[in-house]
Amino acid sequence: MKFSTFKNETRIFIGIVNEGENRILPLVEAAGRMGGAVSLPESLLEAIALGDSFYEEARKVADWVNENNLEEELYTPIESVTLLAPIPKPAKNIFCVGKNYAEHAIEMGSKDDIPEHVMVFTKAPTSVIGHKATILDHKEVTEQLDYEGELAVVIGKQGIGIKREDALDYVFGYTIINDVTARDLQARHKQFFIGKSLDTTCPMGPWIVHKSAIGNPNNLNIQTLVNGEVRQDSNTENFIFPVEEIISVLSQGMTLEPGDIIATGTPAGVGKGFKPPRFLKSGDSIEVSVEGIGTLSNVVQG
């Protein structure tokens, strides 16, 4: 099941995207048609906080719509709405794992840069935008804007001191993040936060796929295209630190909460890794695809 946040001219909705990925069911409105049998919140952040009960209630609504042949009446064409980031305003910074593919660590330095422990930085919530939203080129502050396609994990329930073997039980679902980075700011400030947190530099989406649809997050094809050219092409089986280990490490002494977002690292092929580097410029389009989830598309503009 794919959960989205979208808006029309007047309102923001949460919804379920159909299998064809061309229509969306507004969940709260559909639940209302059921006569009050199901009550759902207005945001995915609130919905995820409900735990497994949200997924079950949403399933009931979708089944009721299908059983009563109301798809044409209640589903909205996806081209008639604007997809926002699934969680447009995260409650916290986005957790990001650095150098989680050996080849990427090498392209950014050498074999000596392959980490022995999970490397973590964050991106500000204000950097988040949705599918097809514009990435600003920020040419007034950076000349080295770069892309990083990544699988992202959305936490589904609170936990601390999570054991690796239990970690996936704490996942709600998975989405895609493009960890857009100002490399010159990253280098200048010696710490990643500023270079990673410019407005519009965290495209996320196009939706969250519930964990029940992803058998193994550590074996998914991932690919990034810039202007139609394949730049990154790998599989999450190449993670240095798998999803379970990332969640476990983050939770040691720090509480993870529903709606927390973890970007799991990017494969080799970023713009900085080319010789000479191939940074983003105004007019460039970036498409990040992850198997079982979909494609996140954005364009850079001034």
ZAGUKOL-58002 format. One record per residue (C-alpha): residue in three letters; x, y, z. Coordinates in nm, 3 decimals, m for minus. Last residue first. Example, Ala and Ser with C-alpha at 12.3 -4.5 7.8 and 13.67 -1.06 7.14 Angstrom:
<vexkes>
<vexke resn="Ser" x="1.367" y="m0.106" z="0.714"/>
<vexke resn="Ala" x="1.230" y="m0.450" z="0.780"/>
</vexkes>
This chain:
<vexkes>
<vexke resn="Gly" x="1.725" y="2.946" z="m1.036"/>
<vexke resn="Gln" x="1.583" y="2.608" z="m1.130"/>
<vexke resn="Val" x="1.669" y="2.243" z="m1.066"/>
<vexke resn="Val" x="1.406" y="1.989" z="m1.168"/>
<vexke resn="Asn" x="1.261" y="1.708" z="m0.960"/>
<vexke resn="Ser" x="1.151" y="1.346" z="m1.000"/>
<vexke resn="Leu" x="1.112" y="1.072" z="m0.738"/>
<vexke resn="Thr" x="1.051" y="0.734" z="m0.901"/>
<vexke resn="Gly" x="0.875" y="0.429" z="m0.761"/>
<vexke resn="Ile" x="0.874" y="0.221" z="m0.443"/>
<vexke resn="Gly" x="0.929" y="m0.147" z="m0.520"/>
<vexke resn="Glu" x="1.270" y="m0.088" z="m0.674"/>
<vexke resn="Val" x="1.407" y="0.257" z="m0.602"/>
<vexke resn="Ser" x="1.417" y="0.529" z="m0.866"/>
<vexke resn="Val" x="1.575" y="0.874" z="m0.840"/>
<vexke resn="Glu" x="1.505" y="1.111" z="m1.128"/>
<vexke resn="Ile" x="1.693" y="1.440" z="m1.157"/>
<vexke resn="Ser" x="1.622" y="1.712" z="m1.412"/>
<vexke resn="Asp" x="1.875" y="1.986" z="m1.488"/>
<vexke resn="Gly" x="1.743" y="2.326" z="m1.590"/>
<vexke resn="Ser" x="1.958" y="2.528" z="m1.350"/>
<vexke resn="Lys" x="2.283" y="2.348" z="m1.282"/>
<vexke resn="Leu" x="2.388" y="2.034" z="m1.100"/>
<vexke resn="Phe" x="2.752" y="1.943" z="m1.052"/>
<vexke resn="Arg" x="2.955" y="1.724" z="m1.285"/>
<vexke resn="Pro" x="3.303" y="1.703" z="m1.131"/>
<vexke resn="Pro" x="3.604" y="1.680" z="m1.368"/>
<vexke resn="Lys" x="3.668" y="1.399" z="m1.309"/>
<vexke resn="Phe" x="3.346" y="1.256" z="m1.171"/>
<vexke resn="Gly" x="3.290" y="1.179" z="m0.801"/>
<vexke resn="Lys" x="3.160" y="1.526" z="m0.723"/>
<vexke resn="Gly" x="2.856" y="1.462" z="m0.942"/>
<vexke resn="Val" x="2.751" y="1.152" z="m0.751"/>
<vexke resn="Gly" x="2.811" y="0.816" z="m0.916"/>
<vexke resn="Ala" x="2.873" y="0.581" z="m0.627"/>
<vexke resn="Pro" x="2.576" y="0.478" z="m0.414"/>
<vexke resn="Thr" x="2.392" y="0.698" z="m0.160"/>
<vexke resn="Gly" x="2.319" y="0.653" z="0.208"/>
<vexke resn="Thr" x="2.034" y="0.521" z="0.424"/>
<vexke resn="Ala" x="1.815" y="0.829" z="0.462"/>
<vexke resn="Ile" x="1.637" y="0.785" z="0.797"/>
<vexke resn="Ile" x="1.303" y="0.953" z="0.866"/>
<vexke resn="Asp" x="1.135" y="0.977" z="1.207"/>
<vexke resn="Gly" x="0.757" y="0.959" z="1.164"/>
<vexke resn="Pro" x="0.697" y="0.747" z="1.473"/>
<vexke resn="Glu" x="0.977" y="0.804" z="1.725"/>
<vexke resn="Leu" x="1.335" y="0.689" z="1.777"/>
<vexke resn="Thr" x="1.464" y="0.740" z="2.128"/>
<vexke resn="Met" x="1.837" y="0.794" z="2.167"/>
<vexke resn="Gly" x="2.057" y="0.588" z="2.403"/>
<vexke resn="Gln" x="2.123" y="0.321" z="2.141"/>
<vexke resn="Ser" x="1.845" y="0.391" z="1.893"/>
<vexke resn="Leu" x="2.066" y="0.517" z="1.612"/>
<vexke resn="Val" x="2.278" y="0.200" z="1.624"/>
<vexke resn="Ser" x="1.976" y="m0.032" z="1.608"/>
<vexke resn="Ile" x="1.814" y="0.155" z="1.322"/>
<vexke resn="Ile" x="2.136" y="0.157" z="1.118"/>
<vexke resn="Glu" x="2.202" y="m0.210" z="1.193"/>
<vexke resn="Glu" x="1.859" y="m0.320" z="1.072"/>
<vexke resn="Val" x="1.884" y="m0.107" z="0.758"/>
<vexke resn="Pro" x="2.209" y="m0.269" z="0.649"/>
<vexke resn="Phe" x="2.551" y="m0.111" z="0.719"/>
<vexke resn="Ile" x="2.803" y="m0.141" z="0.436"/>
<vexke resn="Phe" x="2.510" y="m0.132" z="0.195"/>
<vexke resn="Asn" x="2.581" y="m0.315" z="m0.131"/>
<vexke resn="Glu" x="2.261" y="m0.520" z="m0.099"/>
<vexke resn="Thr" x="2.100" y="m0.178" z="m0.145"/>
<vexke resn="Asn" x="2.151" y="m0.220" z="m0.518"/>
<vexke resn="Ser" x="2.340" y="m0.002" z="m0.763"/>
<vexke resn="Asp" x="2.310" y="0.239" z="m1.054"/>
<vexke resn="Gln" x="2.402" y="0.605" z="m1.012"/>
<vexke resn="Arg" x="2.464" y="0.845" z="m1.303"/>
<vexke resn="Val" x="2.230" y="0.710" z="m1.568"/>
<vexke resn="Glu" x="2.167" y="0.986" z="m1.821"/>
<vexke resn="Gly" x="1.806" y="1.103" z="m1.870"/>
<vexke resn="Asn" x="1.879" y="1.464" z="m1.774"/>
<vexke resn="Val" x="2.034" y="1.332" z="m1.454"/>
<vexke resn="Leu" x="1.930" y="0.974" z="m1.376"/>
<vexke resn="Thr" x="1.965" y="0.805" z="m1.038"/>
<vexke resn="Gln" x="1.920" y="0.431" z="m0.981"/>
<vexke resn="Ile" x="1.847" y="0.200" z="m0.690"/>
<vexke resn="Asn" x="1.777" y="m0.175" z="m0.708"/>
<vexke resn="Leu" x="1.652" y="m0.318" z="m0.381"/>
<vexke resn="Asn" x="1.810" y="m0.591" z="m0.169"/>
<vexke resn="Asn" x="1.864" y="m0.454" z="0.182"/>
<vexke resn="Pro" x="1.504" y="m0.337" z="0.213"/>
<vexke resn="Asn" x="1.394" y="m0.702" z="0.208"/>
<vexke resn="Gly" x="1.032" y="m0.799" z="0.148"/>
<vexke resn="Ile" x="0.897" y="m0.454" z="0.072"/>
<vexke resn="Ala" x="0.515" y="m0.453" z="0.034"/>
<vexke resn="Ser" x="0.445" y="m0.516" z="0.404"/>
<vexke resn="Lys" x="0.677" y="m0.224" z="0.486"/>
<vexke resn="His" x="0.418" y="0.026" z="0.363"/>
<vexke resn="Val" x="0.530" y="0.227" z="0.062"/>
<vexke resn="Ile" x="0.561" y="0.597" z="0.143"/>
<vexke resn="Trp" x="0.488" y="0.834" z="m0.143"/>
<vexke resn="Pro" x="0.658" y="1.038" z="m0.421"/>
<vexke resn="Gly" x="0.850" y="1.085" z="m0.213"/>
<vexke resn="Met" x="1.115" y="1.318" z="m0.072"/>
<vexke resn="Pro" x="1.315" y="1.605" z="m0.221"/>
<vexke resn="Cys" x="1.557" y="1.725" z="0.047"/>
<vexke resn="Thr" x="1.751" y="2.021" z="m0.094"/>
<vexke resn="Thr" x="1.450" y="2.255" z="m0.125"/>
<vexke resn="Asp" x="1.586" y="2.506" z="0.133"/>
<vexke resn="Leu" x="1.954" y="2.457" z="0.210"/>
<vexke resn="Ser" x="2.013" y="2.184" z="0.466"/>
<vexke resn="Lys" x="2.295" y="1.958" z="0.345"/>
<vexke resn="Gly" x="2.573" y="2.213" z="0.307"/>
<vexke resn="Ile" x="2.473" y="2.377" z="0.635"/>
<vexke resn="Phe" x="2.459" y="2.050" z="0.832"/>
<vexke resn="Phe" x="2.765" y="1.870" z="0.693"/>
<vexke resn="Gln" x="3.046" y="1.981" z="0.919"/>
<vexke resn="Lys" x="3.383" y="2.106" z="0.800"/>
<vexke resn="His" x="3.224" y="2.446" z="0.722"/>
<vexke resn="Arg" x="3.406" y="2.500" z="0.393"/>
<vexke resn="Ala" x="3.385" y="2.141" z="0.271"/>
<vexke resn="Gln" x="3.008" y="2.107" z="0.310"/>
<vexke resn="Leu" x="2.960" y="2.460" z="0.181"/>
<vexke resn="Asp" x="3.157" y="2.368" z="m0.132"/>
<vexke resn="Arg" x="2.967" y="2.041" z="m0.170"/>
<vexke resn="Ala" x="2.620" y="2.198" z="m0.159"/>
<vexke resn="Thr" x="2.422" y="1.876" z="m0.121"/>
<vexke resn="Val" x="2.095" y="1.733" z="m0.252"/>
<vexke resn="Asp" x="2.003" y="1.423" z="m0.051"/>
<vexke resn="Asn" x="1.743" y="1.295" z="m0.296"/>
<vexke resn="Ile" x="1.512" y="1.091" z="m0.076"/>
<vexke resn="Ile" x="1.294" y="0.792" z="m0.159"/>
<vexke resn="Thr" x="1.030" y="0.622" z="0.057"/>
<vexke resn="Tyr" x="0.997" y="0.323" z="0.287"/>
<vexke resn="Gly" x="0.750" y="0.198" z="0.545"/>
<vexke resn="Phe" x="0.635" y="0.187" z="0.904"/>
<vexke resn="Val" x="0.957" y="0.045" z="1.047"/>
<vexke resn="Tyr" x="0.990" y="m0.053" z="1.415"/>
<vexke resn="Asp" x="0.943" y="m0.426" z="1.348"/>
<vexke resn="Leu" x="1.237" y="m0.394" z="1.107"/>
<vexke resn="Ala" x="1.469" y="m0.342" z="1.404"/>
<vexke resn="Asp" x="1.393" y="m0.657" z="1.603"/>
<vexke resn="Glu" x="1.700" y="m0.859" z="1.501"/>
<vexke resn="Arg" x="1.918" y="m0.549" z="1.538"/>
<vexke resn="Lys" x="1.804" y="m0.494" z="1.894"/>
<vexke resn="Ile" x="1.643" y="m0.160" z="1.966"/>
<vexke resn="Gly" x="1.792" y="0.032" z="2.258"/>
<vexke resn="Ile" x="1.516" y="0.289" z="2.231"/>
<vexke resn="Gly" x="1.185" y="0.259" z="2.048"/>
<vexke resn="Gln" x="0.878" y="0.448" z="1.940"/>
<vexke resn="Lys" x="0.678" y="0.315" z="1.649"/>
<vexke resn="Gly" x="0.658" y="0.346" z="1.272"/>
<vexke resn="Ile" x="0.997" y="0.475" z="1.161"/>
<vexke resn="Val" x="1.017" y="0.583" z="0.797"/>
<vexke resn="Val" x="1.320" y="0.445" z="0.611"/>
<vexke resn="Ala" x="1.470" y="0.625" z="0.313"/>
<vexke resn="Leu" x="1.636" y="0.473" z="0.005"/>
<vexke resn="Glu" x="1.879" y="0.722" z="m0.144"/>
<vexke resn="Gly" x="1.968" y="0.923" z="m0.455"/>
<vexke resn="Glu" x="2.245" y="1.177" z="m0.393"/>
<vexke resn="Tyr" x="2.260" y="1.492" z="m0.609"/>
<vexke resn="Asp" x="2.514" y="1.778" z="m0.613"/>
<vexke resn="Leu" x="2.517" y="2.157" z="m0.599"/>
<vexke resn="Gln" x="2.873" y="2.287" z="m0.632"/>
<vexke resn="Glu" x="2.866" y="2.660" z="m0.708"/>
<vexke resn="Thr" x="2.698" y="2.755" z="m0.382"/>
<vexke resn="Val" x="2.569" y="3.064" z="m0.196"/>
<vexke resn="Glu" x="2.413" y="3.297" z="m0.456"/>
<vexke resn="Lys" x="2.375" y="3.005" z="m0.697"/>
<vexke resn="His" x="2.111" y="2.857" z="m0.470"/>
<vexke resn="Asp" x="2.003" y="2.622" z="m0.753"/>
<vexke resn="Leu" x="1.653" y="2.591" z="m0.610"/>
<vexke resn="Ile" x="1.509" y="2.239" z="m0.637"/>
<vexke resn="Thr" x="1.158" y="2.271" z="m0.780"/>
<vexke resn="Ala" x="0.877" y="2.036" z="m0.680"/>
<vexke resn="Lys" x="0.812" y="1.734" z="m0.904"/>
<vexke resn="His" x="0.784" y="1.498" z="m0.605"/>
<vexke resn="Gly" x="0.788" y="1.682" z="m0.274"/>
<vexke resn="Ile" x="1.001" y="1.926" z="m0.077"/>
<vexke resn="Val" x="1.197" y="1.898" z="0.249"/>
<vexke resn="Ser" x="1.481" y="2.140" z="0.331"/>
<vexke resn="Thr" x="1.282" y="2.299" z="0.616"/>
<vexke resn="Pro" x="1.308" y="1.971" z="0.809"/>
<vexke resn="Ala" x="1.684" y="2.038" z="0.848"/>
<vexke resn="Lys" x="1.920" y="1.766" z="0.724"/>
<vexke resn="Thr" x="2.119" y="1.544" z="0.958"/>
<vexke resn="Phe" x="2.455" y="1.367" z="0.992"/>
<vexke resn="Val" x="2.540" y="1.004" z="1.071"/>
<vexke resn="Met" x="2.835" y="0.770" z="1.006"/>
<vexke resn="Val" x="2.767" y="0.408" z="1.105"/>
<vexke resn="His" x="3.095" y="0.253" z="1.219"/>
<vexke resn="Glu" x="3.399" y="0.115" z="1.037"/>
<vexke resn="Pro" x="3.373" y="0.376" z="0.763"/>
<vexke resn="Ile" x="3.527" y="0.339" z="0.415"/>
<vexke resn="Asp" x="3.742" y="0.653" z="0.389"/>
<vexke resn="Asp" x="4.074" y="0.462" z="0.387"/>
<vexke resn="Lys" x="3.964" y="0.308" z="0.059"/>
<vexke resn="Ser" x="3.997" y="0.655" z="m0.088"/>
<vexke resn="Gly" x="3.829" y="0.994" z="m0.102"/>
<vexke resn="Met" x="3.478" y="1.076" z="m0.228"/>
<vexke resn="Glu" x="3.496" y="0.809" z="m0.501"/>
<vexke resn="Ile" x="3.614" y="0.558" z="m0.237"/>
<vexke resn="Ala" x="3.327" y="0.627" z="0.002"/>
<vexke resn="His" x="3.087" y="0.595" z="m0.291"/>
<vexke resn="Glu" x="3.236" y="0.259" z="m0.389"/>
<vexke resn="Ala" x="3.205" y="0.135" z="m0.030"/>
<vexke resn="Tyr" x="2.834" y="0.218" z="m0.005"/>
<vexke resn="Asn" x="2.718" y="0.358" z="0.331"/>
<vexke resn="Lys" x="2.933" y="0.670" z="0.302"/>
<vexke resn="Gly" x="2.708" y="0.889" z="0.515"/>
<vexke resn="Val" x="2.384" y="0.789" z="0.685"/>
<vexke resn="Cys" x="2.125" y="1.066" z="0.711"/>
<vexke resn="Phe" x="1.877" y="1.131" z="0.993"/>
<vexke resn="Ile" x="1.616" y="1.387" z="0.881"/>
<vexke resn="Asn" x="1.582" y="1.668" z="1.135"/>
<vexke resn="Lys" x="1.278" y="1.633" z="1.354"/>
<vexke resn="Ala" x="0.897" y="1.672" z="1.345"/>
<vexke resn="Pro" x="0.895" y="1.627" z="0.969"/>
<vexke resn="Lys" x="0.692" y="1.891" z="0.783"/>
<vexke resn="Pro" x="0.578" y="1.761" z="0.443"/>
<vexke resn="Ile" x="0.561" y="1.396" z="0.552"/>
<vexke resn="Pro" x="0.465" y="1.223" z="0.226"/>
<vexke resn="Ala" x="0.640" y="1.509" z="0.042"/>
<vexke resn="Leu" x="0.368" y="1.687" z="m0.151"/>
<vexke resn="Leu" x="0.195" y="1.550" z="m0.458"/>
<vexke resn="Thr" x="0.000" y="1.817" z="m0.642"/>
<vexke resn="Val" x="m0.343" y="1.720" z="m0.776"/>
<vexke resn="Ser" x="m0.519" y="1.674" z="m1.112"/>
<vexke resn="Glu" x="m0.248" y="1.449" z="m1.256"/>
<vexke resn="Ile" x="m0.313" y="1.194" z="m0.982"/>
<vexke resn="Pro" x="m0.670" y="1.140" z="m1.093"/>
<vexke resn="Thr" x="m0.887" y="1.129" z="m0.776"/>
<vexke resn="Tyr" x="m1.042" y="0.804" z="m0.646"/>
<vexke resn="Leu" x="m1.389" y="0.839" z="m0.494"/>
<vexke resn="Glu" x="m1.635" y="0.808" z="m0.781"/>
<vexke resn="Glu" x="m1.439" y="0.587" z="m1.017"/>
<vexke resn="Glu" x="m1.331" y="0.358" z="m0.734"/>
<vexke resn="Leu" x="m1.679" y="0.328" z="m0.583"/>
<vexke resn="Asn" x="m1.744" y="m0.034" z="m0.680"/>
<vexke resn="Asn" x="m1.885" y="m0.115" z="m0.334"/>
<vexke resn="Glu" x="m1.629" y="m0.386" z="m0.264"/>
<vexke resn="Asn" x="m1.348" y="m0.163" z="m0.391"/>
<vexke resn="Val" x="m1.441" y="0.133" z="m0.169"/>
<vexke resn="Trp" x="m1.488" y="m0.096" z="0.132"/>
<vexke resn="Asp" x="m1.150" y="m0.261" z="0.071"/>
<vexke resn="Ala" x="m0.975" y="0.078" z="0.058"/>
<vexke resn="Val" x="m1.145" y="0.189" z="0.381"/>
<vexke resn="Lys" x="m1.066" y="m0.134" z="0.563"/>
<vexke resn="Arg" x="m0.703" y="m0.115" z="0.452"/>
<vexke resn="Ala" x="m0.680" y="0.238" z="0.591"/>
<vexke resn="Glu" x="m0.811" y="0.109" z="0.923"/>
<vexke resn="Glu" x="m0.554" y="m0.172" z="0.930"/>
<vexke resn="Tyr" x="m0.267" y="0.060" z="0.840"/>
<vexke resn="Phe" x="m0.375" y="0.310" z="1.102"/>
<vexke resn="Ser" x="m0.408" y="0.040" z="1.370"/>
<vexke resn="Asp" x="m0.050" y="m0.071" z="1.307"/>
<vexke resn="Gly" x="0.085" y="0.240" z="1.474"/>
<vexke resn="Leu" x="m0.126" y="0.544" z="1.553"/>
<vexke resn="Ala" x="0.184" y="0.764" z="1.522"/>
<vexke resn="Ile" x="0.188" y="0.684" z="1.150"/>
<vexke resn="Ala" x="m0.149" y="0.856" z="1.114"/>
<vexke resn="Glu" x="m0.040" y="1.172" z="1.293"/>
<vexke resn="Leu" x="0.262" y="1.211" z="1.064"/>
<vexke resn="Leu" x="0.047" y="1.106" z="0.769"/>
<vexke resn="Ser" x="m0.182" y="1.401" z="0.829"/>
<vexke resn="Glu" x="m0.561" y="1.452" z="0.863"/>
<vexke resn="Pro" x="m0.630" y="1.172" z="1.109"/>
<vexke resn="Leu" x="m0.858" y="0.871" z="1.042"/>
<vexke resn="Ser" x="m1.190" y="0.756" z="1.187"/>
<vexke resn="Val" x="m1.352" y="0.437" z="1.056"/>
<vexke resn="Ala" x="m1.714" y="0.319" z="1.090"/>
<vexke resn="Gly" x="m1.831" y="0.679" z="1.068"/>
<vexke resn="Gly" x="m2.082" y="0.630" z="0.790"/>
<vexke resn="Met" x="m1.855" y="0.466" z="0.532"/>
<vexke resn="Arg" x="m1.866" y="0.784" z="0.325"/>
<vexke resn="Gly" x="m1.664" y="0.955" z="0.595"/>
<vexke resn="Ala" x="m1.388" y="0.697" z="0.553"/>
<vexke resn="Ala" x="m1.368" y="0.792" z="0.185"/>
<vexke resn="Glu" x="m1.326" y="1.158" z="0.277"/>
<vexke resn="Val" x="m1.056" y="1.081" z="0.534"/>
<vexke resn="Leu" x="m0.869" y="0.853" z="0.295"/>
<vexke resn="Pro" x="m0.855" y="1.058" z="m0.022"/>
<vexke resn="Leu" x="m0.804" y="0.773" z="m0.275"/>
<vexke resn="Ile" x="m0.537" y="0.856" z="m0.532"/>
<vexke resn="Arg" x="m0.519" y="0.770" z="m0.903"/>
<vexke resn="Asn" x="m0.243" y="0.716" z="m1.160"/>
<vexke resn="Glu" x="m0.003" y="0.491" z="m0.972"/>
<vexke resn="Gly" x="m0.142" y="0.186" z="m1.153"/>
<vexke resn="Glu" x="m0.158" y="0.000" z="m0.823"/>
<vexke resn="Asn" x="m0.364" y="0.278" z="m0.663"/>
<vexke resn="Val" x="m0.220" y="0.551" z="m0.442"/>
<vexke resn="Ile" x="m0.372" y="0.573" z="m0.094"/>
<vexke resn="Gly" x="m0.442" y="0.915" z="0.049"/>
<vexke resn="Ile" x="m0.366" y="1.197" z="0.287"/>
<vexke resn="Phe" x="m0.522" y="1.531" z="0.200"/>
<vexke resn="Ile" x="m0.426" y="1.900" z="0.186"/>
<vexke resn="Arg" x="m0.700" y="2.143" z="0.092"/>
<vexke resn="Thr" x="m0.818" y="2.427" z="m0.134"/>
<vexke resn="Glu" x="m0.679" y="2.410" z="m0.486"/>
<vexke resn="Asn" x="m0.579" y="2.045" z="m0.459"/>
<vexke resn="Lys" x="m0.325" y="1.893" z="m0.224"/>
<vexke resn="Phe" x="m0.138" y="1.570" z="m0.174"/>
<vexke resn="Thr" x="0.011" y="1.351" z="0.097"/>
<vexke resn="Ser" x="0.070" y="0.992" z="m0.005"/>
<vexke resn="Phe" x="0.048" y="0.637" z="0.127"/>
<vexke resn="Lys" x="0.134" y="0.343" z="m0.101"/>
<vexke resn="Met" x="0.000" y="0.000" z="0.000"/>
</vexkes>
